Amino acid sequence: MGLSSQVGDMSAFFLTLASCLLIALISGRRSWYYPPIMLLSFTAIGRIVAWLVHDAALALDLIAPEVIVSIILLIAARRLANEA
């Protein structure tokens, strides 16, 4: 049951992220960048909370790319707004 939930949740996470980015690129509408930014940012925050509160390992190798990609997408969204 746990594996099914994990695979289903991760599939939904990445498919939503990829779909929103593709729609943003095709449509040129910056609002489609925000769901992936939120997904990645909340994931990074959740990992930090898990480390602080639940004694999980601090996964900096996973947190860093999430934060970096979120920043890149935020810059892309703002840049797209300036060009429109």
Steps between C-alpha positions, in 0.01 A plus 500: 500500500785738584680435172180559306448832677861603449503419129160660444587817691840540335352439156234764563762742634734474201229476235330812638832681516593405143153572362488846653847584367407378153179704502695806618750462217237441233249764612749762618285563808707550811223382734580141398846529655361552849365146570843339435666771709259425784542122470879520513508764774253317723695179449821670614320652799350162586843338495635767735203461735548122497863556603415754770194334649508131413871419525531419129833527324574846357485435126696798370575315176125494433412840647760699304373408150140566609591847623721577198239389246230696688713814477567442128128456434415811700750700295355353180147594607600856583701533180206376294280764664747773402510387138121477464 
